[in-house]
């Protein structure tokens, strides 16, 4: 790999010209067809023709999730709606979700990307692949289904079933590959142990973990309990889709599909580029997406670029994906949720904003939830228990519908909320 002078964009010299040409094509298309991008570039005094090298990428302004929500629903589409064949939504930053679309060419590219990631995870036409993702990642289920079918594998599509039904399908259909989040894989492993079920009854041999990073200890635990080999995939709901980056046979890093996405690492506080090897926020720019180009999209995911080449034959850019985030998003069962969206849901349910609230991921009996604490005050308090219970249920239903993850709501004293935020 060749490290550029800024240390940030690590692209092999023999491919840098191709990447630059794709970047220029993306900028030209976004400038011509998306007023949002045109206005921001003009404000910075930048014309797409000014970008003459990959080092010039740093001159371009960032795109954030807030921008995606503000341009709801179709403000960031770079092609006419008649050319859009699929529309996806994902949780936004407040009331509006983020909306993205695909052309047929986009879908074809994505299918190929997911198939490549699955192949690198050892999936073959002889496998039976089962998908289990929460509603907040339902669109990923379709992408994994398409990618696996392109490989020739048999697919059990993503279906919301109880854990017992999922295990029954896994056993009876002889599923050999499971695509799910680390949270659900933990839940499945605990369920098998609690029921005294024989893991040998399952044909499962490959576990593909998506939506959230799993550390070495967690992966070792899952491999021991489920008798599988684990693989990690990275994706974004906003693009949207999985397998932007994936592990090779060495399972020591994630390879970013830099034929289609240009990665950078920045200091989240200053926005300045960081050299390869330093930990910072991952920023992605689409290179081939036609319907929904993203320019320097701040993912909020913390990572670092690994400049050394991998021992495998793959020469894509390598990253290490970290657990921490640079923004106020909460990752629950692989779904990224903004605090502002949760607060908006509480306000919509109660008819007023909460004076004090705290929200975080929590686990009960091996199940992962979004837990929300709301301070009891004079405006919220009611002598009628039934009425209070209904208001709590209303908050839970409102947030659960908006995020696609299970929610628990608890009323707490103000002091508990303050302590929660300081923890």
C-alpha positions, 0 to 999 in steps of 0.5 A: 500500500502507498501512503499519501502525503497526508497519511490519510488516503491509502490507495495503491499507486496503480489504482489511485488514478481510477479512484480519482476518476470515480471520485471526480465523476461522483462530484460532477454528478452530485454538483449537477443534480443535487442542489444541496451539494452544489450550494455547499461547494459553491459556498466553499468556492469549490468547483468539481474541476478543482479536485485534481488529486486524492489529497484534494478530498480534504477540501470538500465539506462533510455530510452528516446524518443531520443533512440527510434528515433535513433533505427528506425525502428525495432531496439528495437523489442524483437521478430522477425518481423514474430511475429509482427501483428501490427506496430504503429508510433508516432512523434519522436524527429527529422526526424525519428518517433518512431516505436513500434510493437505488438504481438498477446499476446500484443494486447490481453493484451492491449484490456483487459487493455482498456476494464478495463479502460472503465468499470471503467468509467461506460461504459457498453454493453448498451452504444454507444461509439463515438471516435473523436481523431486527426490523431496524436492519430489515433492509440488510436482510434483503441485501444479504439474501440477494448476495447469497443467492448470487453465490448460489447458496440457499437462503432462509430470508429474514423473518421475525420469529421467536428464538425457539422458532429460529432454533427449530428452523436452524435445526430442521432446515440444517442452516450452515450459515447465520447472519445476525448481530452479536447481540442476538448471537449472544442471546441464541447461545445463552438460550441453548445453554439454558434449555440444555439443548445439544449444539450438535443437533445444529449444522451451523458452522459459520456465524457472520456478525453485522451491525456492531463490532464484536471484540475478541472475547465475545467472538471466542465465547460465541465460537465455543458455545455455538461451535462456529467460526465467526466473521465480521462485516461492516455496513451503514444504514444510510447508504444503505447496506451491509458489507462495505467492509469485511474480513478476509481469511485471516480475520485480522482486519476489515477490508474496505471495498475501495472500488466503491467507497473511499475511506478517510480517518479524521479527528472528530473534534477538529475534522482534520485528517489523521495519518494512517495508524491513528484512531479517529472517525471513519469518513466515507465517500461513494465512488460508484453510487448513482442514485444517492452519492455521499460526499465525505459522510461522517459515519460516527464510527471510530476506526483506524486505517492499517497501512500495511498490506494484508497477508491475503491476496486482497489489496483493498484498504484495511481498517480496524473497527472500534467499539467507541463512537464519536457522536451521540448515537446509541448502537442497539442490536446493530441499529444506530439511534440518535438521542434527538430521535428518542427525545422527539419520540418521547415528546410526541408521546407525552405532548411535551419534552421531558425535563430530564431523560437518559437512554442507553443500551441494556440487557435483561436475561440475555436480551438487549433493549433500548432502555429509557429513563424519564424523570417523574415531575409534576407535569408527568405525575398522575395519581391514576396508576392506569393513566401513568402506565398508558403514558409509559406504554405510549412512549415505548410504542412511539420509540419502538416503532421509530427505531425498530428495536425493543424498548423499556421505559422506566420512571426515575427520580431526577437524581437518578437521571443525573447520575445516569448521564454522568456514568 
